[in-house]
Amino acid sequence: MNHSVKKMCVTALLSVGLFQGIGAIAKNTIAQPLKTFKTEQGQQPVALVKDGKAQVVIVVPEPANQHFFGRNQDMAVKALTEYIKSSTNVEIKVVKAKDYKGGKAIFLGNSPAAAKAGFEFNDLKPEHFRIMTKDGNLAIIGMDSDVIDVKGPNGALVKEQMQSRGTLFGVADFLERFVGVRWYYPGELGTIVPRHKNLIIPPCNYEDGPVYTRRHAWTRQLVKENREFAYIWRYGEGIGHGNHSHEGWADIFPGKPELFALKRDGTREMTYFGGQLDYTNPEVQKLEIQRLKEFYKTGNRKLWKTRAPRNSYFYEFPCDCMSENYSPAFQEYLKSYKGDRPEIEQFSKLIHQFYADVAVEAEKLWPEKYMLFGAYSRYTLPAKDVKYRNNMIAEVCIMDGMAFHKEPAKYKFWLDVLRQYTELTGNKPYFWHYPTWPMESTNAPLIFPHLVNRWHRDAKDISQGAFLCGLMRSWEQDHLNAYIWMKSMWNPDFDVQAALDEYYTLCYGAAAPIMKEYFDLLIDRWENTIWNVPCGKPGGLPMNELYRKTYPPEIREKLKKLEQKALASVPENSKEFKRIKLVVDANKDFYTGAELFERIGRGSVLYVNKGTPQNLDGKLDDSCWKTVGMQMRDRASGRDVDLKSVVKMCYDNENLYIACEFAEPNVDKIRAKSQNHDEAVWDDDGIEIFISPQHYPEHYAQLVINTEGVVFDGWKEVDATFNKYKNFKIKSLTGKEDKRYCMEVAIPWAELGIKAPEPGTSMRANVIRNRTTGETREIFAMSPTLKQSNHDTTYFGTLIFTGNDRLYDDFSGNTNVKWGANAIGGKDDPEARAELIKKDTYSTFEAKMSKKHHVSNLSCHPGIWLNKGDLIEVRYRGPHADIYGRLELSFKLQAEGEAAKSSWKADNTKNKDEWKIFVVDPFELCKIDAPRAKLLYLSVNLASKKGEKNSMDIDYIRISPHTTANVD
């Protein structure tokens, strides 16, 4: 039996109560490894609970500080008593040290009573604890303090505020190691408490503490909503983590506009975070030293909007990415940059030289203090020509998420960056990680515990702590990553696979082997599928890689089958079933997103007809708007939305016209807070229009318009940053009615730098609706971005410009009105049937063929005129029959003065999983040479074996002079 399996078996026995005394107590328990573990010679085991009775009392000291010590002591006592009671059904009495009259005890924290019993540990490091048995007693004593000693660059010790919760962490370790408790996520389902008849602790004496002194996460689910749970997970703020320390200079130093970045229009950037500084101005450095001097002299915190200096260190950190700066000195600096990594080093020399210059002055004034400096965004990498000082500690923002470290080049790159900072400053840096990237961009399961653990093993000698910007989307989706992450920051030297196997066994009972196969598949697909994504690109997620390489259809199908198999293997009302259901339900949006991706590919398609609105008044009563248009979907998930949110377009030789009709039950609550051009209009109700006029994906216009006609606009050139100073000459008007409002916009082609498009040509675009009047902010899209940024051109839709009205039937709508489903020969065979069933984003045509006929059809009589060269296009998936089955397209055309002609064409694809576009030229097949003909009849035929069932999914059917199969 191998080591991991043996551990699984031991823990499984423990979980069902077969251990009557000592639980999992080895030094290398799966709970957490230990550096030192002693078995005290000559000491006897300590009985805490025996034969259903408590054998000890818990002795706690009087807290010296109720705010800190009292709160943490209460958490420690609560956890110890409640989990022992849950395990043994025995409640252990708690007494104050001053009231303790003797007898066997658990001494919790330092107290005179603990010292008298031989437990006095005053030399513990911050956050460390010691657990020891002696003479029938047990001690759990940690370093509990809100002040620690920090050794400065000159060797001096400086008192620094930092909460050390050693005793609480010791209780967590004790409950894991000796009681067998496991905390996977908050609540009863996420907590495993084994049953014990007796609880007897073997002789032991050990100390433990964190490998990473900072284990801090900015995440609502863990810290804000479950703070006690976070501390049970040994969450620790440590020192470090500064940001925006340069915020608010416009208020701190009023009347000095020359300190701030110069905007293109000649004004200064004095609003974003209270001012973006011009670091080419030497006055900025002088004033920074000045305010540091005043702070350390007077303690005046008004000089800092955020991240004020501390006793042992101070922060230097610009406000995020910094805005553009058109001052002559800054522009000269930009010209001097010759590197090839502008996104993570373009400003490094400028900003880091500023840091180094401040550090030189600080070293003279305060040799005992460190400077923590930000390495973030375009100043992340160290600068070659800057001389770093030994009073500098880098806070390195790793500008792509840990999930992307599955890419070997990325993984190595960022470890090398940490090593460089360690060597340059002589101090191990802190690092920021972004679990939020790319997890916030997708509902797909991204599980990478081995990767998390390996990183923390490899980084432990070149870094001293981590700040996590986000940790999970939800407990249901990401608890395994979060669990391994927090354990790895405490001590990465533990057996991850054994911990995972233990998790499967404890949480899923009879379904454990299935859930192991399920999670192992998820982990393997993410950790070991390499995409070769370049370093330094934050956020975003290439969906074609996600859904075609990591989670292709066959893998998604296997995952679904494992989910159903696991649910079927345990009783429906059991905890195991509920835990499986949590995981399964969390992945529903993943499958929906994959379905949507397969359906829309690179974006939704909108046909743009010739036409000119006579009155741009927001009423949409012109004849050019008498078209169906496209119903927007939820931007993040692609799901249908209840509110009518339709976008329509038409064009003439001068303008592109966009009309939006938005149902709005709360018209009186419409927000239009922005009153000035280029303000944050996207926070109001209104639309965002993205147009890529010349087929360069990275070249596009953005126009954001609120209901009062206020505009934010900008222009993105190829290989350039977004230029928000570009202003477009457009016209827009909003018309408000009861329970709806409409917007009309005219955008001159000249403003986009092109002429009016010819019929049959295409263009990439997207239209977004921002809605603020509901209970939560909502965002709908013509082409859903699947949680990506609106600026991600991958998800722009496609505009196809036509010369006249075209047939377009979207089968996510009520197509039964126009299309009839017919089981051919159905009258002769009552078992034969054909029906069109609406799904979430498409429809399924299901049929059982008659015993005489092998075809059923879906038919309509459009009665529209086609021009020679027009194409009939069907986007579909299937047929689903494993044996003979195919799609047939039949149609009847009649040219003027000629007899009607019929024809058909078949597509024999057997692909059940990916959407396919089937295109036919009806003029060619009907042998019609006339310039136009009327489409009298159109049917989609589903063929199969006589008497057999078959089905296929239909996305849309349309007539077009330009098929989307050929759109770039």
SVG drawing of the C-alpha trace seen along z (x, -y; Angstrom):
<svg xmlns="http://www.w3.org/2000/svg" viewBox="-53 -78 77 80">
<polyline fill="none" stroke="black" stroke-width="0.4" points="0.0,0.0 1.5,-3.3 1.9,-6.3 -1.0,-8.4 -3.5,-5.5 -2.4,-4.5 -3.1,-8.0 -6.5,-7.9 -7.4,-4.7 -6.3,-6.0 -8.3,-9.2 -11.3,-7.3 -11.4,-5.1 -11.0,-8.2 -13.9,-9.9 -16.4,-7.0 -15.3,-6.8 -13.4,-3.5 -10.6,-5.2 -11.6,-5.0 -8.7,-7.0 -5.9,-8.8 -6.6,-10.2 -4.2,-11.2 -1.2,-12.3 1.9,-11.6 4.5,-14.3 3.8,-14.2 0.0,-14.1 -1.8,-15.3 -3.0,-18.2 0.4,-20.0 4.0,-18.8 6.1,-19.9 9.8,-20.8 10.1,-19.6 8.0,-17.0 9.1,-15.3 7.6,-12.4 8.3,-13.2 10.1,-10.3 8.6,-9.2 5.3,-11.1 1.9,-9.4 -0.8,-10.2 -3.2,-12.9 -6.9,-12.0 -9.2,-14.9 -12.4,-12.9 -12.8,-9.3 -15.9,-7.1 -18.2,-10.0 -16.8,-12.4 -14.5,-15.4 -11.2,-14.7 -9.8,-18.2 -10.9,-21.9 -9.7,-24.6 -7.8,-27.3 -7.6,-30.8 -5.8,-33.9 -7.3,-37.3 -6.9,-39.2 -4.6,-42.2 -6.3,-43.9 -10.0,-43.0 -10.1,-44.4 -7.3,-42.2 -6.5,-39.5 -10.0,-39.1 -11.5,-38.7 -8.8,-36.2 -9.0,-34.3 -12.8,-34.0 -12.3,-32.6 -9.8,-30.1 -12.0,-28.9 -15.0,-28.7 -13.3,-26.6 -11.7,-24.2 -14.8,-23.6 -17.3,-23.4 -15.3,-21.0 -14.4,-18.7 -18.1,-18.7 -19.1,-17.9 -16.6,-15.1 -17.2,-13.5 -20.6,-14.9 -18.8,-16.2 -18.5,-19.8 -15.3,-20.8 -15.6,-23.5 -13.7,-26.8 -12.3,-28.6 -10.3,-31.8 -6.7,-31.3 -7.4,-33.3 -10.3,-30.9 -8.4,-27.7 -8.1,-25.5 -6.0,-22.7 -6.6,-19.4 -5.9,-18.2 -6.2,-21.0 -5.7,-22.3 -3.8,-25.6 -4.8,-27.9 -2.3,-30.8 0.3,-32.1 -1.0,-32.6 0.5,-32.3 -1.5,-29.0 0.2,-27.6 3.6,-28.7 3.0,-27.0 2.2,-23.8 5.5,-24.1 4.2,-25.7 5.8,-29.1 6.8,-30.0 7.9,-33.6 10.4,-33.3 8.0,-32.4 8.3,-34.2 5.3,-36.1 2.4,-33.8 4.2,-30.7 2.7,-28.4 3.8,-25.5 1.8,-22.4 3.1,-20.2 1.9,-17.5 3.3,-17.2 2.1,-15.5 -1.3,-14.7 -1.8,-18.3 -1.9,-19.8 -0.7,-23.3 -1.6,-25.2 0.3,-28.5 1.1,-30.9 2.7,-34.3 -0.2,-36.6 0.5,-40.3 -0.4,-43.3 3.2,-44.5 6.3,-42.8 9.9,-43.6 11.2,-44.2 14.9,-44.3 15.7,-47.3 18.3,-47.7 20.9,-48.9 20.1,-46.0 18.1,-48.1 14.9,-46.6 11.7,-48.6 8.3,-48.0 5.7,-47.5 2.0,-47.0 1.1,-43.5 -1.5,-41.1 0.0,-37.7 -2.6,-35.1 -0.3,-32.3 -2.7,-30.6 -5.6,-30.6 -3.4,-29.1 -2.3,-26.5 -5.9,-25.5 -6.5,-25.1 -3.4,-22.9 -4.5,-20.8 -8.0,-20.2 -6.6,-19.1 -3.8,-17.0 -5.4,-15.3 -9.1,-15.5 -9.0,-15.1 -11.2,-18.2 -11.0,-19.5 -12.2,-22.9 -12.7,-22.9 -15.3,-25.8 -17.5,-27.5 -20.6,-25.8 -21.6,-22.3 -21.1,-20.7 -17.6,-22.1 -16.5,-21.0 -15.5,-17.4 -15.6,-16.5 -14.8,-12.8 -16.6,-11.1 -14.4,-9.9 -15.6,-7.9 -12.4,-8.9 -10.0,-11.7 -6.5,-10.8 -3.4,-12.8 0.0,-11.1 3.0,-12.6 4.3,-15.4 6.2,-18.7 6.4,-20.7 6.5,-24.2 5.3,-25.5 4.9,-28.8 4.4,-30.1 6.9,-29.9 5.4,-33.0 4.9,-35.9 2.3,-37.6 -0.7,-35.5 -3.2,-38.2 -6.1,-38.0 -8.4,-40.8 -11.5,-38.7 -15.0,-39.3 -15.9,-35.6 -13.0,-34.8 -12.2,-37.9 -15.3,-40.1 -17.9,-37.3 -16.0,-34.6 -13.2,-36.2 -13.2,-33.5 -12.9,-30.9 -10.0,-32.8 -8.1,-32.7 -8.8,-29.0 -7.2,-28.7 -4.2,-30.7 -4.8,-33.8 -2.2,-36.5 -1.9,-40.1 1.8,-40.4 3.6,-43.6 3.7,-44.9 1.0,-45.4 0.9,-49.0 -0.8,-50.7 -1.9,-54.1 0.4,-55.8 0.7,-58.7 -3.0,-59.2 -4.5,-62.6 -1.6,-64.9 -4.0,-67.4 -5.5,-68.0 -2.2,-67.6 -0.3,-70.1 -2.9,-72.5 -2.0,-75.1 0.8,-73.1 -0.6,-71.8 2.9,-71.4 3.3,-68.3 0.8,-66.3 0.7,-64.6 0.0,-66.8 -3.0,-65.8 -3.3,-66.2 -5.7,-69.0 -3.3,-71.0 -4.9,-70.4 -3.4,-68.4 -4.6,-65.0 -5.7,-66.0 -8.8,-63.8 -7.9,-60.2 -7.0,-58.9 -6.5,-62.6 -3.8,-63.2 -1.4,-61.3 2.1,-62.7 4.7,-63.7 7.7,-61.8 10.0,-63.7 9.5,-66.7 12.2,-66.8 9.9,-68.8 7.8,-65.6 10.7,-63.8 11.5,-66.8 7.9,-67.1 7.7,-63.3 10.7,-63.6 9.1,-66.7 5.9,-65.0 7.8,-61.9 9.8,-64.2 6.6,-66.0 4.9,-62.7 7.7,-61.1 8.0,-64.4 4.3,-65.1 2.4,-61.9 0.1,-64.0 -1.9,-61.3 -3.7,-64.0 -0.7,-64.0 -1.8,-60.6 -5.1,-59.6 -4.1,-56.0 -1.2,-53.8 0.4,-56.2 4.0,-55.4 4.6,-52.8 7.1,-52.6 9.5,-50.3 8.7,-51.0 6.9,-53.3 5.3,-52.8 6.2,-54.3 3.6,-53.3 2.0,-55.3 -1.7,-55.2 -2.2,-52.0 -1.1,-52.2 -0.6,-55.9 -2.3,-58.0 -0.7,-59.3 1.6,-62.3 2.4,-64.8 4.9,-66.9 8.1,-67.4 10.3,-65.6 8.0,-62.6 7.7,-62.4 11.5,-62.5 11.7,-59.6 9.3,-57.6 11.4,-58.1 14.4,-56.8 12.7,-53.4 14.2,-50.7 12.9,-47.6 10.5,-45.0 8.3,-44.6 6.5,-48.0 3.5,-46.5 5.7,-45.6 8.8,-47.7 8.3,-50.9 8.2,-53.1 10.6,-51.0 13.7,-53.2 11.7,-56.4 9.7,-55.2 12.4,-53.0 15.0,-55.8 12.5,-57.9 12.2,-55.2 16.0,-54.9 16.5,-58.6 13.9,-58.7 15.6,-55.6 19.0,-57.4 17.5,-60.3 15.5,-58.0 18.7,-56.0 20.2,-59.2 17.2,-60.3 15.8,-56.9 18.4,-54.1 16.2,-51.8 13.3,-51.9 12.6,-50.1 11.0,-51.5 8.4,-49.1 8.1,-50.0 5.6,-49.0 6.6,-47.0 3.4,-47.1 2.0,-47.3 4.3,-49.2 7.0,-49.5 7.0,-45.8 10.5,-44.7 13.7,-46.0 15.5,-48.7 19.0,-47.9 20.5,-51.3 19.0,-51.9 21.1,-51.4 18.8,-49.8 19.5,-50.2 19.5,-47.8 16.7,-49.7 14.4,-48.8 11.9,-45.9 10.0,-45.3 6.3,-44.5 6.3,-42.6 2.9,-42.5 2.9,-39.4 1.0,-40.8 -0.8,-37.6 -2.8,-35.2 -1.4,-32.1 -3.7,-30.0 -1.5,-31.1 1.6,-29.8 0.8,-26.5 2.7,-28.0 6.3,-27.0 7.8,-30.2 5.6,-32.3 6.4,-30.3 10.1,-30.6 9.9,-34.2 8.3,-35.4 10.5,-33.3 13.5,-34.9 12.0,-38.4 11.7,-37.6 15.4,-36.4 16.5,-39.6 14.9,-41.8 16.3,-39.7 19.8,-40.1 19.4,-43.8 18.1,-44.9 19.6,-42.3 16.0,-41.8 13.4,-39.1 10.5,-40.8 6.8,-40.4 4.7,-39.4 1.2,-40.0 -0.7,-37.4 -3.9,-37.7 -6.1,-34.7 -8.8,-36.9 -7.1,-36.5 -8.3,-34.7 -11.0,-33.3 -13.1,-36.5 -13.2,-36.0 -14.8,-32.6 -17.1,-30.2 -15.0,-27.3 -13.5,-25.1 -9.8,-26.3 -8.4,-24.0 -4.6,-23.9 -3.6,-22.8 -0.3,-21.2 0.7,-24.4 -0.1,-26.6 1.9,-24.3 4.9,-24.1 5.1,-27.9 5.2,-28.4 7.8,-25.7 10.0,-27.3 9.4,-30.9 9.9,-30.4 13.6,-31.3 13.3,-34.3 10.1,-36.0 8.6,-36.5 4.9,-36.9 2.0,-37.2 -1.0,-39.5 -3.7,-37.8 -5.9,-40.2 -8.9,-37.9 -8.8,-34.3 -12.0,-32.7 -15.2,-33.4 -17.3,-31.4 -16.6,-28.7 -18.4,-26.1 -16.1,-26.7 -12.8,-27.4 -12.6,-26.1 -10.0,-23.4 -7.6,-26.1 -8.1,-28.3 -7.6,-25.5 -4.3,-24.4 -3.3,-28.0 -3.6,-28.9 -1.9,-25.7 0.9,-26.3 1.6,-29.8 1.8,-28.4 4.1,-25.6 4.3,-24.3 6.2,-21.1 3.2,-18.8 1.8,-16.1 -0.8,-17.8 -2.0,-14.6 -2.5,-13.0 -4.5,-16.0 -6.7,-15.9 -7.3,-12.1 -8.2,-12.8 -10.7,-15.4 -12.4,-13.1 -12.7,-10.4 -14.0,-12.6 -16.4,-14.7 -17.9,-12.2 -18.2,-8.8 -19.2,-6.1 -18.8,-8.7 -15.1,-9.3 -13.6,-7.2 -15.8,-9.0 -15.1,-12.4 -11.4,-11.7 -11.6,-10.8 -13.6,-13.9 -11.3,-16.3 -8.2,-14.6 -9.5,-15.2 -10.2,-18.8 -6.8,-19.4 -4.9,-17.5 -6.7,-19.4 -5.9,-22.8 -2.4,-22.2 -1.1,-20.2 -2.6,-21.8 -0.1,-24.4 -1.2,-27.4 2.1,-29.3 0.4,-32.5 3.0,-35.4 4.2,-36.7 2.9,-39.9 -0.5,-39.9 -3.0,-40.3 -6.6,-39.2 -8.4,-37.9 -8.8,-34.4 -8.5,-32.9 -11.8,-31.0 -10.7,-29.0 -7.9,-27.6 -10.2,-27.0 -13.0,-25.3 -11.1,-23.7 -7.9,-22.6 -8.4,-22.4 -12.1,-21.5 -13.0,-20.2 -16.5,-18.7 -15.4,-15.2 -13.9,-16.2 -17.0,-18.3 -19.2,-15.3 -17.0,-13.0 -17.2,-15.5 -21.0,-15.6 -21.2,-11.9 -19.0,-11.7 -21.2,-14.3 -24.3,-12.3 -22.6,-9.1 -21.4,-10.6 -24.9,-12.0 -26.5,-8.6 -24.0,-6.8 -25.1,-8.3 -28.5,-8.8 -30.2,-12.0 -30.7,-13.5 -27.2,-12.8 -24.4,-15.3 -22.4,-13.6 -25.1,-14.3 -25.4,-17.9 -21.6,-18.4 -21.6,-16.9 -24.5,-19.0 -22.7,-22.2 -19.9,-21.4 -22.1,-20.3 -24.4,-23.4 -21.3,-25.6 -20.3,-24.3 -23.6,-24.8 -22.6,-28.2 -19.4,-26.7 -21.3,-24.3 -23.7,-27.1 -20.7,-29.3 -19.1,-26.5 -22.4,-26.0 -22.6,-29.7 -19.0,-29.8 -19.6,-26.9 -22.7,-28.7 -21.5,-32.2 -17.8,-31.4 -16.2,-34.8 -19.3,-36.9 -23.0,-37.3 -23.9,-38.4 -26.2,-41.4 -27.4,-42.1 -27.3,-45.9 -29.8,-47.0 -29.7,-50.1 -31.9,-52.8 -32.0,-56.4 -34.1,-57.5 -36.0,-60.6 -36.0,-62.0 -33.3,-61.3 -35.6,-61.7 -35.4,-58.6 -38.9,-57.4 -37.9,-54.6 -41.0,-55.2 -39.1,-55.4 -39.6,-52.6 -36.0,-51.6 -36.5,-50.4 -39.3,-48.0 -36.9,-45.1 -36.5,-42.4 -33.1,-43.5 -31.0,-41.5 -32.0,-40.9 -29.1,-41.4 -28.0,-38.8 -26.4,-38.9 -22.8,-40.1 -21.1,-37.7 -23.1,-34.4 -24.7,-34.8 -28.1,-33.8 -31.4,-35.3 -32.6,-38.3 -36.2,-39.1 -36.0,-42.8 -36.4,-43.6 -33.0,-45.1 -32.9,-45.2 -30.2,-46.7 -30.9,-47.6 -28.7,-49.1 -29.0,-50.6 -26.8,-52.7 -26.5,-55.1 -23.6,-56.7 -23.0,-59.2 -23.7,-57.4 -24.0,-54.2 -27.3,-54.5 -27.8,-52.5 -31.1,-52.2 -31.7,-50.6 -35.1,-49.8 -34.8,-49.1 -37.7,-48.0 -37.3,-49.8 -39.9,-49.4 -38.2,-52.1 -37.8,-54.9 -38.0,-57.4 -34.9,-55.9 -32.6,-56.1 -29.2,-57.4 -27.4,-60.1 -25.0,-61.4 -22.2,-62.3 -22.8,-65.7 -19.4,-66.4 -17.7,-64.9 -15.3,-62.0 -16.6,-61.5 -17.4,-58.0 -20.5,-57.7 -20.3,-53.9 -21.6,-54.1 -24.9,-55.6 -27.8,-54.1 -27.1,-54.0 -25.0,-52.3 -21.5,-51.5 -20.7,-51.1 -17.5,-49.4 -16.6,-49.5 -13.6,-48.1 -13.9,-49.7 -10.9,-48.3 -10.7,-44.6 -7.7,-45.2 -8.8,-43.6 -6.8,-46.0 -8.0,-49.1 -11.4,-50.3 -13.6,-53.2 -15.5,-53.3 -18.5,-55.6 -20.3,-55.5 -23.5,-57.5 -25.9,-58.1 -29.6,-59.0 -28.8,-62.7 -26.5,-62.5 -23.3,-62.9 -20.4,-61.0 -17.2,-59.3 -15.3,-58.4 -11.9,-57.2 -9.8,-55.5 -7.5,-52.5 -4.9,-52.4 -3.0,-49.2 0.0,-48.8 -1.0,-51.8 -2.7,-52.5 -6.3,-53.6 -6.6,-57.3 -9.4,-58.8 -8.8,-62.2 -10.1,-61.3 -13.5,-63.0 -16.1,-61.8 -18.7,-64.1 -21.8,-62.1 -25.5,-62.8 -27.6,-61.0 -31.1,-61.4 -33.0,-59.4 -36.8,-59.2 -38.3,-58.2 -41.8,-56.6 -43.6,-54.7 -41.7,-51.5 -39.2,-51.9 -36.7,-54.2 -35.1,-54.3 -31.8,-55.7 -30.8,-56.7 -27.2,-57.4 -25.7,-58.6 -22.0,-58.0 -20.5,-59.5 -18.3,-57.1 -15.8,-59.9 -15.3,-60.0 -14.3,-56.3 -11.9,-57.0 -13.7,-55.0 -16.3,-55.3 -19.7,-53.6 -19.3,-49.9 -20.4,-48.0 -23.2,-45.4 -21.8,-42.0 -18.9,-43.4 -18.5,-43.0 -17.2,-44.8 -16.6,-43.8 -18.6,-45.6 -20.4,-45.3 -23.1,-47.2 -23.5,-47.1 -26.4,-48.2 -25.6,-49.5 -28.5,-49.3 -28.5,-50.7 -32.2,-50.9 -32.6,-47.3 -31.6,-45.8 -28.1,-45.3 -26.2,-46.7 -26.8,-44.8 -24.9,-44.7 -26.3,-43.2 -24.5,-42.8 -25.2,-42.3 -22.2,-39.9 -21.6,-38.5 -18.0,-38.7 -18.3,-35.8 -16.9,-37.9 -14.2,-39.4 -13.6,-43.1 -15.8,-45.0 -12.6,-46.0 -11.7,-42.3 -12.0,-42.4 -12.2,-38.6 -15.8,-38.9 -16.9,-41.7 -19.8,-40.6 -20.0,-40.9 -22.0,-43.4 -22.8,-42.2 -24.0,-45.0 -26.8,-44.1 -28.5,-46.0 -32.1,-45.2 -34.1,-43.2 -33.0,-39.6 -34.6,-36.6 -33.1,-36.1 -34.6,-33.7 -32.9,-33.2 -34.0,-29.9 -33.6,-31.1 -36.8,-33.0 -40.4,-32.0 -39.8,-30.5 -42.8,-28.2 -44.9,-31.1 -43.2,-31.0 -41.8,-27.5 -44.0,-24.4 -42.6,-21.0 -43.9,-18.1 -43.4,-14.3 -43.7,-13.2 -46.0,-10.3 -47.2,-11.0 -50.8,-10.4 -50.0,-6.8 -47.9,-6.2 -49.2,-7.6 -45.9,-7.0 -44.2,-9.4 -43.7,-13.0 -41.8,-16.2 -41.5,-19.2 -39.3,-22.2 -38.3,-22.6 -36.9,-25.9 -33.7,-25.6 -31.9,-28.4 -30.0,-29.8 -31.2,-27.7 -33.9,-25.2 -33.8,-21.5 -35.7,-19.9 -36.7,-16.4 -38.4,-13.8 -39.3,-10.1 -39.4,-9.1 -42.4,-7.2 -41.9,-3.6 -42.4,-4.5 -40.5,-7.8 -36.9,-8.7 -37.4,-12.5 -39.1,-15.0 -39.0,-18.7 -39.2,-22.2 -40.7,-24.5 -41.8,-28.0 -43.0,-30.2 -40.9,-33.4 -42.1,-35.0 -39.1,-37.4 -37.0,-38.4 -33.4,-37.2 -30.7,-38.7 -28.4,-36.5 -25.4,-35.7 -27.5,-35.5 -26.8,-32.5 -29.0,-30.4 -27.1,-29.8 -28.0,-27.4 -26.0,-27.1 -26.7,-23.8 -25.2,-21.0 -25.9,-17.3 -27.8,-15.3 -27.6,-13.2 -28.4,-9.8 -25.4,-7.5 -26.3,-5.8 -27.6,-7.1 -28.7,-10.7 -28.1,-14.1 -29.4,-17.6 -31.1,-18.4 -32.0,-21.9 -34.9,-22.2 -36.1,-25.4 -38.3,-26.7 -37.4,-29.8 -39.4,-31.7 -37.8,-34.2 -40.1,-36.9 -41.9,-35.5 -40.6,-32.0 -41.9,-28.8 -40.9,-28.0 -37.9,-25.7 -37.1,-23.5 -33.8,-22.0 -32.1,-20.7 -28.7,-19.9 -27.5,-17.7 -24.8,-18.0 -23.6,-14.7 -21.8,-16.0 -22.0,-13.7 -20.6,-16.3 -22.8,-16.4 -20.7,-18.7 -19.6,-21.7 -21.8,-24.2 -21.4,-24.2 -22.5,-26.6 -24.0,-25.0 -24.2,-27.3 -26.0,-26.8 -26.4,-29.0 -30.0,-28.5 -29.6,-30.2 -26.9,-27.8 -28.7,-24.7 -32.0,-25.8 -30.2,-26.8 -31.7,-30.3 -29.8,-33.0 -32.2,-35.8 -30.9,-38.7 -33.5,-38.0 -36.1,-35.4 -38.7,-35.0 -38.1,-32.4 -41.5,-30.6 -40.6,-27.7 -37.7,-26.8 -37.4,-23.7 -34.8,-22.1 -35.1,-18.3 -33.9,-15.9 -33.1,-12.5 -32.7,-9.3 -33.4,-5.6 -37.1,-4.8 -38.8,-4.5 -35.8,-5.8 -35.5,-8.9 -33.2,-11.8 -32.6,-15.4 -30.5,-18.4 -29.9,-21.8 -30.6,-24.9 -29.1,-28.3 -30.3,-30.4 -31.3,-30.4 -30.7,-33.4 -30.3,-34.8 -27.1,-36.7 -24.9,-38.0 -22.0,-37.3 -21.8,-34.2 -20.3,-34.4 -18.2,-31.4 -16.0,-33.8 -15.9,-36.7 -12.4,-37.5"/>
</svg>
